[in-house]
Amino acid sequence: MEQESKIDKIFNSFVNNNLFKDKTVLQSNHTPDNIPHRDIQIESVASILAPTLRGEKTSNLFVYGKTGTGKTLSVQRVINKIMKKIKEMGNDNLKVLYVNCKLKKVANTEYRIIAELIKQLKGSIPATGLPTNFVYSRFIDMIDDKKQNIILVLDEVDQAVKKISDNFIYTLTRMNTELKNAQVSIVGISNSLTFMDNLDPRVRSSLGEEELVFPPYNALQLQDILNERAEKAFRENTLEEGVIAKCAALAAREHGDARRALDLLRVAGEIAEREKNDKIKLQHIDAANQKIERDKMLYIIESEPTQFQLVLWSIMRLNEKETKSIFTGDIYNEYQKICEKTKNEILTQRRISDIIAEFDMLGIINARVISKGRQGRTREIKLMLAANIKEKAKDILKDALNL
């Protein structure tokens, strides 16, 4: 009974002490009525996509900027307006297909991307098993049965290229040569600012007919965004002085990421409620920041491709075994053993070096270049995962790699 009354007490405190008025406005899937500080970008997207209203094919558009700079929201805002306008005009000759290339089940092979597009056109195709060119032909047949415009939005397209290759984008950009009735325009959205630099020149010229950069938000712009959302999200007088400014300052330091700022505010509110506080205080922002950092690191580890996970597991194994320093060559030797054990393809040492460099950039490791005299240079690797993340990370990797 004592346990039950404690649970009742927790539930009652949550019912009676609700700091939130509408938490959904702070969540990443919320579409706001207004997108502050993005007028120029929204007008640019609108002018590039406007020819679809006359039934014309638009130029392929490539949009890039860091995470949380309003790229997807702005593109969706313009497309929704176009669809509304088309309906008012009594047309039904425009279709929008949207694929988030970060989703493993949808976009980790060319086959799955095309299968997802067919599904959005109300067609069906088995999840695997058919030749890719057959699935591609089926997609062509489905869109070419009448005169129509297709806007194909590939969100986080850099993720798909990382998992597959840039060939599939080239295939999509060349699609119009095979169509008699329909026309396809591609809108690619990328979080990587250097994504275009690494593409095949043919793909680059066909995808980037129009390019648009979304700059990071500064701290003052983030404050505007947070103030607008906080008014709808929280009850009156629940935010301590300086909370919004602190959220904005932390997110501005993280490349001006509005999503990060909104997450901070939401998680701080949840922590304050759990502590039965009637206000969200500055200390709750610090606690939220630590929690988000931890969750973000675990999410990265969970969502990276298998080869990344194999390299990280190798580093973690060496970190447990070695008392001395770990070098790039040690990691590659351990990686080869694990690939043989798990029956995975062994990549070249150069490719593994690239993966190690990416871990360094993400803050999972610290790589220090050391000169070995005549033997050249190598990198000394230090694992940077906090103790409270290590065990969870090990469980995630064991599960993902079937170890």
Buried (B, 14 or more C-beta within 10 A) or exposed (E): EEEEEEEEEEEEBEEEBBBBBEBEBBEEEBEBEEBBBBEEBBEBBBEBBBBBBEBEBBEBBBBBBBBBBBBBBBBBBBBEBBBEBBEEEEBEBBBBBBBBBBBEEBBBBBBBBBBBBBEBBEEEBEEEEEEBEEBBEBBBEBBBEEEBBBBBBBBBBBBBBBBBEBEBBBBBBEBEEEBEEBBBBBBBBBBBEEBBEEBEEEBBEBBBBBBBEBBBBEBEBBBBBBEBBBEBBBEEEBBBEEBBBBBBBBBBEBBBBBBBBBBBBBBBBBBBBBEEBEBBBBBBBBBBBEBBBBBBBBEBBBBBEBBBBBBBBBBBBBBEEEEEEBBBEBBBEBBBEBBEEBEBEBBEBEEBBEBBBBBBEBEBBEBEEEEEEEEEEBBEBEBBBEEEBBEBBBEBBEEBBEE
